[in-house]
Every structure is written in C-alpha cells, then in structure tokens.
Amino acid sequence: MKKSMFKSRFLWTIAIGTICLFFGCESTYYKTMETMGYHKRDIMVDRVQDARDAQEEAKDQFESALEQFSTVLNFQGGDLEEKYDQLKTQYEASEEKAQAVRLRIDEVEDVAEDLFVEWQEELNQYTSSSLRKSSARKLAETKRQYAQLIGAMKRAERKIDPVLNAFRDQVLYLKHNLNAQAIASLQSELVSIESDVARLIREMDASIKEANSFIASMQ
C-alpha cells in the first residue's frame, strides 16, 4: 500500500512537472507541490539526487564508450562497418547521457535560486529574533554547501565536451575513411582520449560525493 502511494505521488509529480515545464509556470508547479506537503527544499533534494544519478549513468556510459573505442582502435580484423556502427552507437549514447546531466544541473540551479530567495524573504517575517538569527545561519550554511555542490557539478560538466568532441571526431573520420589504415592512424589519439575520460571520471566522482554530502545535510 505504501509503495503504491509513493508510486502514485511520483507519477503525479512527473505529470505536474511536465505540464508546468511545457507552459513555463514554475510558480504554479511549486504551489501545486506545496499543497501536497512538498516544498522547495524537498524539490531541491530530489533534483540533486536526479543530478547525481544522471552523473552516475553518464560516468558508466563514458567508461563503456572508451572501452569500445579502445577495442576498435586496436582493430585486428573483422567487419569494419560493424565496428563503425558500434562506435556511433556509443557516441550517441554518450551525447544523450551528457544532455541529461546538463538538464539536471540546470534544474538544480533553478530550484536553488528560488529556494534561497524565498528563504531570505521569510527571514523578515519572524517576530522572534533568536529564531530569525538561527534560520539566517542555516541559510548561510546551506548556501555554502550548495556553492560547493554546484561548483563540483559545473567542473564535471566542463570535462564532458572534450571527451564528446574526441568521440565525435573519431566517428566522423571513420565515417568517410572506413579502412584499417584509417583506424591505425587514429590510435595516436587514444592516449589523449583516455586522459580526458580519466579527468572526467575524477570530477564526476567528486561531484557525486558532494551531492551525497549535500543530500545528507538537507535531510
């Protein structure tokens, strides 16, 4: 029963979110969620979780793509067309995961900005100075933790394009030069690609760690 209720709430959240994103009515979305006892703080935690999960999936995909590229560039015979199709599929999957990461980070930034504006405005509504000061300290601390989080996410995001660009170059080159000699000529690029992927993975791991820390602090 509990699982069913959670699923229904989740589907309702998705439906409302989709409608509001389509019509650009973020404020309506927040108000609707608040009627369900779901405030900006909760939405922010959910979006950070989504961004973390998107990075996890992207990390796995880039590692898989690198493995596939390494296999193709160490080509020892076989169907070249099939190898090219595999590379193209891996590149497209990587591009899709990268887009998901960018979208999720944008969503985190949107709700964070709205949450902090609301929180700051509500400080003026306190009649108790001690409670107002306590809330102000908590706001400052949350902003500090958020700055660390979004900084880590942005650093990881910036490492994505060099990897995607390298993958895209390889696919484009092989598209019009599908022969063993062309593959051999690309082998010199492998070390650079491996280095770029390693940097990306390190930054994503750091970002995921920051996300987990932020989520824990908000719960």
ROSE-4610 file (N, C-alpha, C; in Angstrom, 1 decimal, always signed):
// ROSE-4610
residu = [M/M/M/K/K/K/K/K/K/S/S/S/M/M/M/F/F/F/K/K/K/S/S/S/R/R/R/F/F/F/L/L/L/W/W/W/T/T/T/I/I/I/A/A/A/I/I/I/G/G/G/T/T/T/I/I/I/C/C/C/L/L/L/F/F/F/F/F/F/G/G/G/C/C/C/E/E/E/S/S/S/T/T/T/Y/Y/Y/Y/Y/Y/K/K/K/T/T/T/M/M/M/E/E/E/T/T/T/M/M/M/G/G/G/Y/Y/Y/H/H/H/K/K/K/R/R/R/D/D/D/I/I/I/M/M/M/V/V/V/D/D/D/R/R/R/V/V/V/Q/Q/Q/D/D/D/A/A/A/R/R/R/D/D/D/A/A/A/Q/Q/Q/E/E/E/E/E/E/A/A/A/K/K/K/D/D/D/Q/Q/Q/F/F/F/E/E/E/S/S/S/A/A/A/L/L/L/E/E/E/Q/Q/Q/F/F/F/S/S/S/T/T/T/V/V/V/L/L/L/N/N/N/F/F/F/Q/Q/Q/G/G/G/G/G/G/D/D/D/L/L/L/E/E/E/E/E/E/K/K/K/Y/Y/Y/D/D/D/Q/Q/Q/L/L/L/K/K/K/T/T/T/Q/Q/Q/Y/Y/Y/E/E/E/A/A/A/S/S/S/E/E/E/E/E/E/K/K/K/A/A/A/Q/Q/Q/A/A/A/V/V/V/R/R/R/L/L/L/R/R/R/I/I/I/D/D/D/E/E/E/V/V/V/E/E/E/D/D/D/V/V/V/A/A/A/E/E/E/D/D/D/L/L/L/F/F/F/V/V/V/E/E/E/W/W/W/Q/Q/Q/E/E/E/E/E/E/L/L/L/N/N/N/Q/Q/Q/Y/Y/Y/T/T/T/S/S/S/S/S/S/S/S/S/L/L/L/R/R/R/K/K/K/S/S/S/S/S/S/A/A/A/R/R/R/K/K/K/L/L/L/A/A/A/E/E/E/T/T/T/K/K/K/R/R/R/Q/Q/Q/Y/Y/Y/A/A/A/Q/Q/Q/L/L/L/I/I/I/G/G/G/A/A/A/M/M/M/K/K/K/R/R/R/A/A/A/E/E/E/R/R/R/K/K/K/I/I/I/D/D/D/P/P/P/V/V/V/L/L/L/N/N/N/A/A/A/F/F/F/R/R/R/D/D/D/Q/Q/Q/V/V/V/L/L/L/Y/Y/Y/L/L/L/K/K/K/H/H/H/N/N/N/L/L/L/N/N/N/A/A/A/Q/Q/Q/A/A/A/I/I/I/A/A/A/S/S/S/L/L/L/Q/Q/Q/S/S/S/E/E/E/L/L/L/V/V/V/S/S/S/I/I/I/E/E/E/S/S/S/D/D/D/V/V/V/A/A/A/R/R/R/L/L/L/I/I/I/R/R/R/E/E/E/M/M/M/D/D/D/A/A/A/S/S/S/I/I/I/K/K/K/E/E/E/A/A/A/N/N/N/S/S/S/F/F/F/I/I/I/A/A/A/S/S/S/M/M/M/Q/Q/Q]
num = [1/1/1/2/2/2/3/3/3/4/4/4/5/5/5/6/6/6/7/7/7/8/8/8/9/9/9/10/10/10/11/11/11/12/12/12/13/13/13/14/14/14/15/15/15/16/16/16/17/17/17/18/18/18/19/19/19/20/20/20/21/21/21/22/22/22/23/23/23/24/24/24/25/25/25/26/26/26/27/27/27/28/28/28/29/29/29/30/30/30/31/31/31/32/32/32/33/33/33/34/34/34/35/35/35/36/36/36/37/37/37/38/38/38/39/39/39/40/40/40/41/41/41/42/42/42/43/43/43/44/44/44/45/45/45/46/46/46/47/47/47/48/48/48/49/49/49/50/50/50/51/51/51/52/52/52/53/53/53/54/54/54/55/55/55/56/56/56/57/57/57/58/58/58/59/59/59/60/60/60/61/61/61/62/62/62/63/63/63/64/64/64/65/65/65/66/66/66/67/67/67/68/68/68/69/69/69/70/70/70/71/71/71/72/72/72/73/73/73/74/74/74/75/75/75/76/76/76/77/77/77/78/78/78/79/79/79/80/80/80/81/81/81/82/82/82/83/83/83/84/84/84/85/85/85/86/86/86/87/87/87/88/88/88/89/89/89/90/90/90/91/91/91/92/92/92/93/93/93/94/94/94/95/95/95/96/96/96/97/97/97/98/98/98/99/99/99/100/100/100/101/101/101/102/102/102/103/103/103/104/104/104/105/105/105/106/106/106/107/107/107/108/108/108/109/109/109/110/110/110/111/111/111/112/112/112/113/113/113/114/114/114/115/115/115/116/116/116/117/117/117/118/118/118/119/119/119/120/120/120/121/121/121/122/122/122/123/123/123/124/124/124/125/125/125/126/126/126/127/127/127/128/128/128/129/129/129/130/130/130/131/131/131/132/132/132/133/133/133/134/134/134/135/135/135/136/136/136/137/137/137/138/138/138/139/139/139/140/140/140/141/141/141/142/142/142/143/143/143/144/144/144/145/145/145/146/146/146/147/147/147/148/148/148/149/149/149/150/150/150/151/151/151/152/152/152/153/153/153/154/154/154/155/155/155/156/156/156/157/157/157/158/158/158/159/159/159/160/160/160/161/161/161/162/162/162/163/163/163/164/164/164/165/165/165/166/166/166/167/167/167/168/168/168/169/169/169/170/170/170/171/171/171/172/172/172/173/173/173/174/174/174/175/175/175/176/176/176/177/177/177/178/178/178/179/179/179/180/180/180/181/181/181/182/182/182/183/183/183/184/184/184/185/185/185/186/186/186/187/187/187/188/188/188/189/189/189/190/190/190/191/191/191/192/192/192/193/193/193/194/194/194/195/195/195/196/196/196/197/197/197/198/198/198/199/199/199/200/200/200/201/201/201/202/202/202/203/203/203/204/204/204/205/205/205/206/206/206/207/207/207/208/208/208/209/209/209/210/210/210/211/211/211/212/212/212/213/213/213/214/214/214/215/215/215/216/216/216/217/217/217/218/218/218/219/219/219]
x = [+0.8/+0.0/+0.9/+1.9/+2.8/+3.5/+4.0/+4.7/+3.8/+2.5/+1.5/+1.3/+1.2/+1.0/+2.2/+3.4/+4.6/+4.7/+4.3/+4.3/+3.3/+2.1/+1.1/+1.6/+2.2/+2.7/+3.8/+4.6/+5.7/+5.2/+4.2/+3.6/+2.9/+2.2/+1.6/+2.6/+3.7/+4.7/+5.3/+5.5/+6.1/+5.1/+3.8/+2.8/+2.7/+2.6/+2.6/+3.8/+5.0/+6.2/+6.3/+5.9/+5.9/+5.0/+3.8/+2.8/+3.4/+3.9/+4.4/+5.7/+6.5/+7.7/+7.3/+6.3/+5.9/+5.3/+4.6/+3.9/+4.8/+5.9/+6.8/+6.2/+5.4/+4.8/+5.4/+6.6/+7.4/+6.6/+6.1/+5.5/+4.2/+3.5/+2.3/+2.7/+3.8/+4.4/+4.7/+5.4/+5.7/+4.4/+3.5/+2.2/+1.5/+1.5/+0.8/+1.5/+2.8/+3.6/+3.4/+3.3/+3.2/+1.8/+0.8/-0.5/-0.4/+0.6/+0.9/+1.9/+2.3/+3.3/+4.7/+4.9/+6.2/+6.8/+7.7/+8.2/+9.5/+10.0/+11.1/+12.3/+12.5/+13.6/+13.5/+12.3/+12.2/+12.5/+12.0/+12.2/+13.7/+14.4/+15.8/+16.6/+16.2/+16.9/+16.6/+15.4/+15.1/+15.9/+16.0/+16.7/+18.2/+18.8/+20.2/+20.4/+19.4/+19.5/+19.4/+18.6/+18.4/+19.7/+20.3/+21.6/+22.7/+22.7/+23.7/+23.6/+22.3/+22.1/+22.4/+22.1/+22.5/+24.0/+24.7/+26.2/+26.7/+26.1/+26.5/+26.3/+25.1/+24.8/+25.8/+26.0/+27.0/+28.4/+28.8/+30.1/+30.2/+29.2/+29.2/+29.3/+28.5/+28.4/+29.7/+30.4/+31.7/+32.7/+32.7/+33.6/+33.4/+32.1/+31.7/+32.2/+32.0/+32.3/+33.8/+34.6/+36.1/+36.5/+35.9/+36.3/+36.0/+34.9/+34.5/+35.5/+35.8/+36.8/+38.1/+38.5/+39.8/+39.9/+38.7/+38.6/+38.7/+38.0/+38.0/+39.4/+40.0/+41.3/+42.4/+42.2/+43.1/+42.6/+42.0/+41.4/+42.4/+41.9/+42.8/+42.1/+41.1/+40.4/+38.9/+38.1/+36.6/+35.9/+34.6/+33.7/+33.9/+34.5/+34.7/+33.4/+32.4/+31.2/+30.5/+30.6/+30.0/+30.7/+32.1/+32.8/+32.4/+32.3/+31.9/+30.5/+29.6/+28.2/+28.3/+29.1/+29.3/+29.8/+30.8/+31.3/+30.3/+29.5/+28.5/+27.4/+27.0/+26.0/+26.6/+27.8/+28.4/+28.5/+28.9/+28.9/+27.5/+26.5/+25.2/+24.7/+25.0/+24.5/+25.2/+26.5/+27.3/+26.7/+26.3/+25.7/+24.4/+23.6/+22.3/+22.5/+23.5/+23.7/+24.3/+25.1/+25.6/+24.5/+23.6/+22.5/+21.6/+21.5/+20.7/+21.4/+22.7/+23.5/+23.3/+23.4/+23.3/+21.9/+20.9/+19.5/+19.3/+19.8/+19.6/+20.3/+21.5/+22.2/+21.4/+20.9/+20.1/+18.9/+18.3/+17.1/+17.5/+18.6/+19.1/+19.3/+20.0/+20.2/+18.9/+17.9/+16.6/+16.0/+15.8/+15.1/+16.0/+17.3/+18.1/+18.0/+17.9/+17.7/+16.4/+15.3/+14.0/+13.9/+14.5/+14.5/+15.2/+16.4/+17.2/+16.5/+15.8/+15.1/+13.9/+13.2/+12.1/+12.5/+13.6/+14.1/+14.6/+15.2/+15.7/+14.5/+13.5/+12.3/+11.6/+11.6/+10.8/+11.5/+12.8/+13.5/+12.9/+12.3/+11.7/+10.3/+9.8/+8.5/+8.6/+9.8/+10.0/+9.7/+9.0/+8.9/+10.0/+10.4/+11.5/+12.9/+13.6/+15.0/+15.9/+15.7/+16.6/+16.3/+15.0/+14.7/+15.1/+15.0/+15.4/+16.9/+17.7/+19.1/+19.5/+18.8/+19.1/+18.8/+17.7/+17.3/+18.3/+18.7/+19.7/+21.0/+21.4/+22.7/+22.5/+21.4/+21.1/+21.1/+20.5/+20.5/+21.9/+22.7/+24.1/+24.9/+24.7/+25.4/+24.9/+23.6/+23.1/+23.6/+23.7/+24.3/+25.7/+26.5/+27.9/+28.0/+27.2/+27.2/+26.8/+25.8/+25.3/+26.4/+27.1/+28.2/+29.2/+29.5/+30.5/+29.9/+28.6/+28.0/+27.9/+27.4/+27.2/+28.6/+29.6/+30.9/+31.5/+31.3/+31.7/+31.0/+29.7/+28.9/+29.3/+29.6/+30.0/+31.4/+32.3/+33.6/+33.5/+32.6/+32.4/+31.8/+30.8/+30.1/+31.1/+32.1/+33.0/+34.0/+34.1/+35.0/+34.3/+33.0/+32.3/+32.6/+32.6/+32.8/+34.1/+35.2/+36.4/+36.3/+35.7/+35.5/+34.5/+33.4/+32.4/+33.0/+33.8/+34.4/+35.4/+36.2/+37.1/+36.4/+35.3/+34.5/+33.9/+33.3/+32.7/+33.7/+34.9/+35.9/+36.3/+36.4/+36.7/+35.6/+34.4/+33.2/+33.1/+33.3/+33.2/+34.3/+35.5/+36.7/+36.5/+36.0/+35.8/+34.6/+33.7/+32.5/+33.0/+34.0/+34.4/+35.8/+36.3/+37.6/+37.6/+36.6/+36.4/+37.3/+38.5/+39.5/+40.5/+41.2/+42.2/+43.3/+43.7/+44.7/+44.2/+42.9/+42.4/+42.3/+41.9/+41.8/+43.2/+44.2/+45.6/+46.0/+45.6/+46.0/+45.4/+44.3/+43.6/+44.2/+45.0/+45.5/+46.3/+46.9/+47.7/+46.8/+45.5/+44.6/+44.1/+44.3/+43.7/+44.2/+45.5/+46.1/+45.5/+45.3/+44.7/+43.2/+42.5/+41.1/+41.0/+41.9/+41.9/+42.2/+43.0/+43.4/+42.1/+41.5/+40.3/+39.2/+39.0/+37.9/+38.3/+39.6/+40.0/+39.7/+40.0/+39.7/+38.2/+37.5/+36.0/+35.5/+36.0/+35.5/+35.9/+37.1/+37.5/+36.6/+36.3/+35.4/+34.0/+33.5/+32.2/+32.1/+33.2/+33.2/+33.2/+33.9/+34.0/+32.6/+31.9/+30.6/+29.6/+29.6/+28.7/+28.9/+30.1/+30.4/+29.8/+30.0/+29.4/+27.9/+27.3/+25.9/+25.4/+26.0/+25.7/+25.8/+26.8/+27.0/+25.9/+25.6/+24.6/+23.2/+22.9/+21.6/+21.5/+22.6/+22.6/+22.4/+22.9/+22.8/+21.4/+20.7/+19.3/+18.2/+18.6/+17.6/+17.6]
y = [-1.2/+0.0/+1.3/+1.3/+2.4/+2.6/+1.5/+1.6/+2.1/+1.7/+2.2/+3.7/+4.2/+5.6/+6.4/+5.9/+6.6/+6.6/+5.5/+5.5/+6.5/+6.6/+7.5/+8.9/+9.2/+10.6/+10.9/+9.9/+10.2/+10.5/+9.7/+9.9/+11.2/+11.6/+12.9/+14.0/+13.9/+14.9/+15.0/+13.9/+14.0/+14.6/+14.3/+14.9/+16.4/+16.8/+18.3/+19.0/+18.4/+18.9/+19.1/+18.1/+18.1/+19.2/+19.3/+20.3/+21.7/+21.9/+23.3/+23.6/+22.7/+23.0/+23.4/+22.7/+23.0/+24.4/+24.8/+26.1/+27.2/+26.8/+27.7/+28.3/+27.5/+28.0/+27.4/+27.8/+27.2/+27.5/+28.7/+29.1/+28.2/+27.9/+27.1/+25.7/+25.2/+23.9/+23.9/+24.9/+25.0/+25.0/+25.8/+25.9/+24.5/+23.9/+22.6/+21.6/+21.6/+20.6/+21.0/+22.2/+22.6/+22.1/+22.1/+21.6/+20.1/+19.4/+18.0/+17.8/+19.0/+18.9/+18.8/+19.2/+19.0/+20.4/+20.9/+22.3/+22.4/+23.6/+23.8/+23.0/+23.0/+22.2/+20.8/+20.2/+18.8/+18.6/+19.6/+19.5/+19.6/+20.5/+20.6/+19.3/+18.7/+17.4/+16.4/+16.3/+15.4/+15.7/+17.0/+17.4/+17.1/+17.3/+17.0/+15.5/+14.7/+13.2/+12.9/+13.5/+13.2/+13.6/+14.7/+15.1/+14.2/+13.7/+12.7/+11.4/+11.0/+9.7/+9.9/+11.1/+11.3/+11.3/+11.8/+11.7/+10.3/+9.5/+8.1/+7.4/+7.6/+7.0/+7.4/+8.7/+9.3/+8.7/+8.6/+8.1/+6.6/+5.8/+4.4/+4.4/+5.3/+5.3/+5.7/+6.8/+7.2/+6.1/+5.4/+4.3/+3.2/+2.9/+1.9/+2.4/+3.6/+4.2/+4.1/+4.5/+4.4/+3.0/+2.0/+0.6/+0.2/+0.7/+0.3/+1.0/+2.2/+3.0/+2.3/+1.9/+1.2/-0.1/-0.8/-2.1/-1.9/-0.8/-0.6/-0.1/+0.8/+1.3/+0.3/-0.8/-1.9/-3.0/-2.6/-3.4/-4.5/-5.8/-6.9/-7.7/-7.1/-7.8/-7.9/-8.1/-8.2/-7.3/-7.1/-6.3/-4.8/-4.0/-2.6/-1.8/-2.1/-1.4/-1.6/-2.9/-3.2/-2.4/-2.3/-1.6/-0.1/+0.4/+1.8/+2.1/+1.2/+1.3/+1.2/+0.4/+0.3/+1.6/+2.2/+3.5/+4.5/+4.6/+5.6/+5.5/+4.2/+4.0/+4.5/+4.2/+4.6/+6.1/+6.8/+8.2/+8.8/+8.3/+8.9/+8.6/+7.5/+7.2/+8.2/+8.4/+9.4/+10.8/+11.2/+12.5/+12.6/+11.6/+11.6/+11.7/+10.9/+11.0/+12.4/+12.9/+14.3/+15.3/+15.2/+16.1/+16.0/+14.8/+14.6/+15.2/+15.1/+15.7/+17.2/+17.8/+19.3/+19.7/+19.0/+19.3/+19.3/+18.2/+18.0/+19.1/+19.5/+20.6/+21.9/+22.2/+23.4/+23.4/+22.2/+22.1/+22.4/+21.9/+22.1/+23.6/+24.3/+25.7/+26.5/+26.1/+26.8/+26.8/+25.6/+25.5/+26.1/+26.0/+26.6/+28.1/+28.7/+30.2/+30.5/+29.8/+30.1/+29.9/+28.8/+28.4/+29.5/+30.0/+30.9/+32.3/+32.7/+33.9/+33.9/+32.8/+32.6/+32.6/+31.9/+31.8/+33.1/+33.9/+35.2/+36.1/+36.1/+36.9/+36.6/+35.3/+34.8/+35.2/+35.6/+36.0/+37.2/+38.1/+39.3/+39.1/+37.9/+37.6/+37.1/+36.8/+36.4/+37.5/+37.2/+38.1/+37.8/+36.5/+36.1/+36.3/+37.2/+37.5/+36.3/+35.5/+34.3/+33.3/+33.1/+32.1/+32.7/+34.0/+34.6/+34.4/+34.6/+34.5/+33.0/+32.1/+30.7/+30.3/+30.8/+30.5/+31.1/+32.3/+33.0/+32.3/+31.7/+30.9/+29.7/+29.1/+27.8/+28.2/+29.3/+29.7/+29.9/+30.6/+30.8/+29.5/+28.6/+27.3/+26.5/+26.5/+25.8/+26.4/+27.7/+28.4/+28.0/+27.9/+27.5/+26.1/+25.2/+23.8/+23.7/+24.5/+24.5/+25.0/+26.0/+26.6/+25.5/+24.7/+23.6/+22.6/+22.3/+21.3/+21.7/+22.9/+23.3/+23.6/+24.0/+24.1/+22.8/+21.7/+20.4/+19.9/+20.2/+19.7/+20.4/+21.7/+22.5/+22.1/+21.8/+21.3/+20.0/+19.1/+17.8/+18.1/+19.0/+19.3/+19.8/+20.6/+21.2/+20.2/+19.0/+18.0/+17.1/+17.3/+16.4/+16.7/+18.0/+18.4/+17.9/+18.0/+17.5/+16.0/+15.2/+13.8/+13.6/+14.3/+14.1/+14.6/+15.7/+16.2/+15.1/+14.5/+13.5/+12.3/+11.9/+10.7/+11.1/+12.3/+12.8/+12.8/+13.3/+13.4/+12.0/+11.0/+9.7/+9.1/+9.3/+8.8/+9.4/+10.7/+11.5/+11.0/+10.9/+10.5/+9.1/+8.2/+6.8/+6.7/+7.6/+7.6/+7.6/+8.4/+8.6/+8.0/+7.3/+6.7/+5.3/+4.5/+3.2/+2.1/+2.1/+1.1/+0.9/-0.1/-0.5/+0.6/+1.2/+2.2/+3.5/+3.8/+5.0/+4.7/+3.5/+3.1/+3.2/+2.7/+2.8/+4.2/+5.1/+6.5/+7.2/+6.6/+7.2/+6.7/+5.7/+5.1/+6.1/+7.0/+8.0/+8.9/+9.0/+9.8/+9.1/+7.8/+7.0/+7.5/+7.8/+8.2/+9.5/+10.4/+11.7/+11.5/+10.6/+10.3/+9.7/+8.7/+8.1/+9.1/+10.0/+11.0/+11.9/+12.3/+13.2/+12.4/+11.2/+10.4/+10.2/+10.0/+9.8/+11.1/+12.2/+13.5/+13.7/+13.3/+13.4/+12.5/+11.3/+10.4/+10.9/+11.5/+12.0/+13.1/+14.0/+15.2/+14.7/+13.7/+13.2/+12.5/+11.8/+11.1/+12.2/+13.3/+14.3/+15.0/+15.2/+15.8/+14.9/+13.6/+12.7/+12.7/+12.7/+12.8/+14.0/+15.2/+16.4/+16.3/+15.7/+15.6/+14.7/+13.6/+12.8/+13.5/+14.3/+15.1/+16.2/+16.8/+17.9/+17.3/+16.1/+15.5/+15.1/+14.6/+14.2/+15.4/+16.5/+17.7/+18.3/+18.0/+18.6/+17.7/+16.5/+15.5/+15.4]
z = [+0.0/+0.0/+0.0/+0.9/+1.0/-0.3/-0.9/-2.2/-3.3/-3.3/-4.3/-4.1/-2.9/-2.6/-3.1/-2.9/-3.3/-4.8/-5.5/-6.9/-7.5/-6.9/-7.4/-7.2/-6.1/-5.8/-6.8/-7.1/-8.1/-9.4/-9.9/-11.2/-11.3/-10.2/-10.2/-10.3/-9.5/-9.6/-11.0/-11.7/-13.0/-13.9/-13.8/-14.7/-14.5/-13.2/-12.9/-13.4/-13.2/-13.6/-15.1/-15.8/-17.3/-17.8/-17.3/-17.7/-17.5/-16.3/-15.9/-16.7/-16.9/-17.7/-19.1/-19.6/-21.0/-21.1/-20.1/-20.2/-19.4/-18.9/-18.2/-16.9/-16.2/-15.0/-13.7/-13.5/-12.3/-11.0/-10.9/-9.6/-9.4/-10.5/-10.3/-9.9/-10.4/-10.0/-8.5/-8.0/-6.6/-5.8/-6.1/-5.4/-5.3/-6.5/-6.5/-5.6/-5.7/-4.8/-3.3/-3.0/-1.6/-1.1/-1.9/-1.4/-1.1/-1.6/-1.3/-0.2/+0.4/+1.5/+1.0/-0.2/-0.8/-1.2/-0.4/-0.5/-1.4/-1.6/-2.4/-1.9/-0.6/+0.0/-0.4/-0.4/-0.8/-2.3/-3.1/-4.5/-4.9/-4.1/-4.3/-4.0/-2.9/-2.6/-3.7/-4.2/-5.3/-6.5/-6.9/-8.1/-7.9/-6.8/-6.5/-6.7/-6.2/-6.3/-7.8/-8.6/-10.0/-10.7/-10.4/-11.0/-10.7/-9.4/-9.0/-9.8/-9.9/-10.7/-12.1/-12.7/-14.1/-14.3/-13.4/-13.5/-13.3/-12.4/-12.3/-13.6/-14.3/-15.5/-16.6/-16.6/-17.7/-17.5/-16.2/-15.9/-16.5/-16.2/-16.7/-18.2/-18.8/-20.3/-20.9/-20.4/-20.9/-20.7/-19.6/-19.5/-20.5/-20.7/-21.7/-23.1/-23.4/-24.8/-24.9/-23.9/-24.0/-24.3/-23.6/-23.8/-25.3/-25.8/-27.2/-28.2/-27.9/-28.8/-28.7/-27.6/-27.4/-28.2/-28.2/-28.9/-30.4/-30.9/-32.3/-32.8/-32.0/-32.4/-32.3/-31.6/-31.6/-32.6/-33.6/-34.6/-35.1/-35.1/-35.5/-36.6/-37.2/-38.3/-38.0/-39.0/-38.8/-39.6/-39.3/-40.1/-39.7/-40.6/-40.3/-40.1/-40.9/-40.9/-39.5/-39.0/-37.7/-36.6/-36.7/-35.8/-35.7/-36.9/-37.0/-36.4/-36.7/-36.1/-34.6/-34.0/-32.6/-32.0/-32.7/-32.2/-32.2/-33.3/-33.5/-32.4/-32.1/-31.1/-29.7/-29.4/-28.2/-28.0/-29.1/-29.1/-28.9/-29.6/-29.4/-28.0/-27.5/-26.1/-25.1/-25.4/-24.5/-24.6/-25.8/-26.0/-25.3/-25.3/-24.6/-23.1/-22.6/-21.1/-20.7/-21.6/-21.3/-21.3/-22.2/-22.2/-20.9/-20.5/-19.2/-18.0/-18.0/-16.9/-16.9/-18.1/-18.2/-17.8/-18.2/-17.8/-16.3/-15.7/-14.3/-13.5/-13.9/-13.2/-13.4/-14.5/-14.7/-13.8/-13.6/-12.8/-11.3/-10.9/-9.5/-9.3/-10.3/-10.2/-10.1/-10.9/-10.9/-9.5/-8.9/-7.7/-6.5/-6.6/-5.6/-5.5/-6.7/-6.7/-6.1/-6.5/-5.9/-4.4/-4.0/-2.6/-1.7/-2.2/-1.4/-1.4/-2.5/-2.5/-1.5/-1.5/-0.6/+0.8/+1.1/+2.5/+3.0/+2.2/+2.6/+2.9/+2.0/+2.2/+3.5/+3.8/+5.0/+6.3/+6.3/+7.5/+8.1/+7.2/+7.7/+8.3/+8.2/+8.8/+10.3/+10.8/+12.1/+13.1/+14.2/+15.3/+16.4/+16.4/+17.3/+16.7/+17.3/+16.8/+16.9/+17.9/+18.0/+16.9/+16.6/+15.6/+14.2/+14.0/+12.8/+12.6/+13.6/+13.5/+13.2/+13.9/+13.7/+12.2/+11.7/+10.3/+9.4/+9.7/+8.8/+8.8/+9.9/+10.0/+9.1/+9.2/+8.5/+7.0/+6.6/+5.2/+4.7/+5.5/+5.1/+4.9/+5.8/+5.8/+4.5/+4.3/+3.1/+1.8/+1.8/+0.6/+0.4/+1.5/+1.4/+0.9/+1.4/+0.9/-0.5/-0.9/-2.2/-3.2/-2.8/-3.6/-3.9/-2.9/-3.1/-4.1/-3.9/-4.7/-6.2/-6.4/-7.8/-8.5/-7.7/-8.2/-8.7/-7.9/-8.3/-9.6/-9.6/-10.7/-12.0/-11.9/-13.1/-13.6/-12.6/-13.0/-13.8/-13.3/-14.0/-15.4/-15.4/-16.7/-17.7/-17.3/-18.2/-18.8/-18.1/-18.6/-19.7/-19.8/-20.8/-22.2/-22.6/-24.0/-24.6/-23.9/-24.6/-24.9/-24.1/-24.4/-25.5/-25.5/-26.6/-27.9/-27.9/-29.1/-29.7/-28.8/-29.3/-29.9/-29.2/-29.7/-31.1/-31.1/-32.4/-33.5/-33.3/-34.3/-34.8/-33.9/-34.3/-35.2/-34.8/-35.6/-37.0/-37.0/-38.3/-39.2/-38.7/-39.5/-40.1/-39.3/-39.8/-40.7/-40.6/-41.5/-42.9/-43.2/-44.6/-44.9/-43.9/-44.1/-43.4/-43.8/-43.2/-43.7/-43.2/-43.6/-42.4/-42.5/-41.4/-41.3/-42.4/-42.3/-41.5/-41.8/-41.1/-39.6/-39.2/-37.8/-37.2/-37.9/-37.4/-37.1/-38.0/-37.9/-36.7/-36.2/-35.0/-33.7/-33.7/-32.5/-31.6/-32.3/-31.6/-30.7/-31.0/-30.3/-29.0/-28.9/-27.8/-26.4/-26.3/-25.0/-24.5/-25.5/-25.1/-24.7/-25.4/-25.0/-23.7/-23.4/-22.1/-21.0/-21.2/-20.2/-20.0/-21.1/-20.9/-20.2/-20.5/-19.8/-18.3/-18.0/-16.6/-15.8/-16.4/-15.7/-15.5/-16.5/-16.4/-15.3/-15.2/-14.2/-12.8/-12.6/-11.3/-10.9/-11.8/-11.5/-11.2/-11.9/-11.7/-10.3/-10.0/-8.6/-7.5/-7.7/-6.7/-6.6/-7.8/-7.8/-7.1/-7.4/-6.8/-5.3/-4.8/-3.4/-2.8/-3.4/-2.9/-2.9/-3.9/-3.9/-2.7/-2.5/-1.3/+0.0/+0.1/+1.3/+1.5/+0.4/+0.4/+0.8/+0.1/+0.4/+1.9/+2.4/+3.9/+4.8/+4.4/+5.2/+5.2/+4.1/+3.9/+4.5/+5.0/+5.5/+7.0]
